[in-house]
Every structure is written in structure tokens, then in C-alpha cells.
């Protein structure tokens, strides 16, 4: 049997404390990385939403211009064009497109996205319509009887 003195060894405790502090440092760094990655993802989503909404607005404005061109060719003509909207990651029920004689306006009830695109007004047609984007992923631009309207409901067969 071995006989000896008991020594108080504190190096093992210091090693354990080193492990704990290393673990906590790792948790801190991972948390900071997660917040950083979340912020990048969130700002990217916001930028993509803004770009998609701007492009949707431009495409509806271009369709209105084509309807105006059809009205200038023949005032008694009938023109209907569907505009497929790009999907966005937002509450689309709060988004409304409004067409008047001078512009197409996107209004957000929450005040996050608001934009306007001017139309040429090169024809003598009346422009009107209001579409809530929460009802459909398609906006119809219809010219009939001297009026260009936007609607989420497609034209009835003529």
C-alpha cells in the first residue's frame, strides 16, 4: 500500500474553468453570428420586396400604356391584359393599387411601401380602378368604352 501525503491540486479546477469559459465564449460568438445572419437575411428580404413591388407597379403601368395605345388605334376597340404580379414576402392585404388619369399609386395601409408611377396620358381615355393585392396575384388592365380600368376580376367574354 502506498503511503503519502495528500496534496491540494488546483490545476484541474483551473482547467475546468477554462473549459467553461471557452464554451461560454463559443455561445457568445454563435449568438452574435446568428444575429448578424438574421439581420442580413431580413434586409435582403426587405430589398427584394421593394424591388418586386416596383417591378409590379412598372408592369401594370406598361399594360395601361398598351391599353391607351389600343384606344388610340380604334376608340371602339376592346383590350384586356392580365399582369401577373411577383410574389412578395409581406402582408399583401394591406397593399392597394390605385389608377387615376395621371399615375398608378401603390398604397400600404401600414406605411411601409408607398410608390407612384406616372402614366403618359397620351390618349383621351379615362383611367380608374382600385385593386387590393391581397385578393389576387393577377391584375387585369381592361380598355372598354373609352375607359381603362384595373381590376382583380378578369373581363367577361364578349
Order of alpha helices (4+ residues) and beta strands (2+ residues): alpha-beta-beta-beta-beta-beta-beta-beta
